[in-house]
Every structure is written in C-alpha cells, then in structure tokens.
C-alpha cells in the first residue's frame, strides 16, 4: 500500500501534501524532530524522532520502498530512497530518479567541496515561489498516481 513520507523539518509544502494524500486516501507520515503542529487528519501520522544529525532522514530511508512517495530536499536521503524503489521529489517539484540521482549527488558533493575550499563563497538558492508550489503539486499528483499502480 502506498505511503507518503515527508521530511517535515523546514518543508514548505506540508499542507499541500496533506490535501493530496487525503484526496488519494493514503497514509502520510510527517517526520521531524519536533516543533510541528499536530494534524487532526486520521491519515496523517506525526513521527517525532530524537534530535541528531539525519535521524529523520534515516527513519524515512529505512521505511520507504517501492510504491511509496518521499518528499525531501536532502539529496543523500533521496538517493537511498530512490535505490529502495520509492518515488522521490523535492519541495519545488523536481523529481529524483535512478537516471538523475547520481549526477545530482555528484553536483552536491562538488559544490560542498567548493564551499569548503573558499570560505567567502556565498551560496544560497532562490526563494520558494508560487511556481515551485504548483510544480510540486503537479509532480506529487503524478507520482502518487504512478506509485498506487505498483
């Protein structure tokens, strides 16, 4: 049975994901180390993990499998979930697939090395937009529909 896992710390699309999960009548897990408002939706389960680096990521990666959908911005965790057969997307609707996850992971590692080598290098992405939210909803709908067929 399809489940939706949300890496919920700093996730800007929790409410949108809940609406889609409810429409499809699938279980949704909001995984964080606390600080989130509880949902009254019976399909939504709040999972509070202990503080620590990547504890929420590990909880999701240990459970996500073929037929599940994962929402995360964490690229190493996305790679583990893709390898396990889950469908994975970022908050902006970008999908992680077996075809692209290797390049995305390599680019992430390269950029991390460049930032470490130059302490004055300024980074940061663009702000989350309405277009990102729309792309997320379209991709989530498509991935859940595909996952339910598996």
C-alpha positions as CSV (number, residue, x, y, z in Angstrom):
1,X,0.0,0.0,0.0
2,X,1.3,3.4,-0.9
3,X,2.5,5.8,1.8
4,X,3.7,9.4,1.6
5,X,6.7,10.3,3.7
6,X,7.5,14.0,4.3
7,X,10.9,15.1,5.6
8,X,9.0,17.8,7.5
9,X,11.6,20.0,9.1
10,X,11.5,23.2,7.1
11,X,9.2,21.7,4.5
12,X,7.1,24.5,2.8
13,X,4.5,22.2,1.3
14,X,3.2,20.1,4.2
15,X,-0.4,21.4,3.8
16,X,-0.4,20.8,0.1
17,X,0.9,17.2,0.5
18,X,-1.7,16.5,3.1
19,X,-4.5,17.6,0.8
20,X,-3.2,15.3,-2.0
21,X,-2.7,12.4,0.4
22,X,-6.3,12.9,1.7
23,X,-7.7,13.0,-1.8
24,X,-5.9,9.7,-2.6
25,X,-6.7,8.2,0.8
26,X,-3.1,7.3,1.5
27,X,-1.2,7.4,4.8
28,X,1.1,10.3,5.2
29,X,4.0,10.4,7.7
30,X,5.3,13.8,8.8
31,X,8.8,13.1,10.2
32,X,10.6,15.7,12.2
33,X,12.4,16.2,15.5
34,X,9.5,18.2,16.9
35,X,8.0,21.7,16.7
36,X,5.2,20.9,14.3
37,X,1.5,21.4,14.8
38,X,-0.4,18.2,15.1
39,X,-2.9,17.4,12.3
40,X,-6.4,16.2,13.1
41,X,-6.4,14.2,9.8
42,X,-6.6,10.5,10.6
43,X,-4.5,9.7,7.6
44,X,-1.6,11.9,8.9
45,X,0.8,10.4,11.5
46,X,3.3,12.7,13.2
47,X,6.6,10.9,13.8
48,X,8.9,12.7,16.2
49,X,12.4,11.4,16.2
50,X,15.2,12.3,18.6
51,X,17.5,15.3,17.9
52,X,20.6,14.5,16.0
53,X,22.0,14.7,12.5
54,X,20.0,12.9,9.9
55,X,17.8,11.0,12.3
56,X,14.6,11.9,10.5
57,X,16.3,11.1,7.2
58,X,17.3,7.7,8.4
59,X,13.8,6.9,9.7
60,X,12.3,7.6,6.3
61,X,15.1,5.9,4.3
62,X,14.7,2.7,6.5
63,X,11.0,2.5,5.6
64,X,10.4,3.9,2.1
65,X,10.2,1.3,-0.6
66,X,8.6,0.5,-3.9
67,X,5.2,2.0,-4.1
68,X,5.9,4.8,-1.7
69,X,6.5,8.6,-2.3
70,X,9.0,10.7,-0.4
71,X,9.2,14.5,-0.2
72,X,12.7,15.8,0.8
73,X,15.3,18.3,0.0
74,X,18.1,16.0,1.4
75,X,19.9,14.6,-1.6
76,X,21.8,11.7,0.1
77,X,18.5,10.5,1.7
78,X,16.8,10.9,-1.7
79,X,19.4,8.6,-3.2
80,X,18.8,5.9,-0.6
81,X,15.0,6.1,-1.2
82,X,15.4,6.0,-5.0
83,X,17.6,3.0,-4.6
84,X,14.9,1.4,-2.5
85,X,12.4,1.9,-5.3
86,X,10.4,4.8,-3.9
87,X,9.4,7.8,-5.9
88,X,11.1,10.9,-4.6
89,X,10.6,14.7,-5.2
90,X,11.9,17.9,-3.8
91,X,9.6,20.7,-2.4
92,X,9.8,22.5,-5.8
93,X,8.5,19.6,-7.7
94,X,11.9,18.4,-9.1
95,X,11.9,14.6,-9.2
96,X,14.8,12.4,-8.2
97,X,15.0,9.3,-10.4
98,X,17.5,6.5,-10.9
99,X,18.6,8.3,-14.1
100,X,19.4,11.6,-12.5
101,X,20.2,11.0,-8.8
102,X,23.9,10.1,-9.5
103,X,24.5,13.4,-11.2
104,X,22.6,15.4,-8.6
105,X,24.5,13.7,-5.8
106,X,27.9,14.4,-7.5
107,X,27.0,18.0,-8.1
108,X,26.0,18.4,-4.4
109,X,29.3,16.9,-3.3
110,X,31.3,19.1,-5.7
111,X,29.5,22.3,-4.5
112,X,30.1,21.3,-0.9
113,X,33.8,20.9,-1.7
114,X,33.9,24.3,-3.4
115,X,32.3,26.0,-0.5
116,X,34.7,24.4,1.9
117,X,37.7,25.5,-0.2
118,X,36.5,29.1,-0.3
119,X,35.0,30.4,2.9
120,X,34.0,33.7,1.2
121,X,31.9,31.9,-1.5
122,X,28.4,32.9,-1.0
123,X,25.7,30.4,-1.9
124,X,22.0,30.0,-1.4
125,X,19.2,29.3,-3.7
126,X,16.4,31.4,-5.0
127,X,13.2,31.9,-2.8
128,X,10.4,29.4,-2.9
129,X,7.8,30.6,-5.4
130,X,4.2,30.1,-6.4
131,X,5.5,28.3,-9.5
132,X,7.5,25.9,-7.2
133,X,4.4,25.2,-5.3
134,X,2.4,24.5,-8.5
135,X,5.2,22.3,-9.8
136,X,5.3,20.4,-6.6
137,X,1.5,19.7,-6.6
138,X,1.6,18.5,-10.3
139,X,4.6,16.2,-9.7
140,X,3.2,14.8,-6.4
141,X,-0.1,14.0,-8.0
142,X,1.7,12.2,-10.9
143,X,4.0,10.3,-8.6
144,X,1.2,9.2,-6.2
145,X,-0.9,8.0,-9.1
146,X,2.1,6.1,-10.5
147,X,3.0,4.6,-7.1
148,X,-0.5,3.4,-6.5
149,X,-0.4,1.4,-9.7
150,X,2.7,-0.6,-8.5
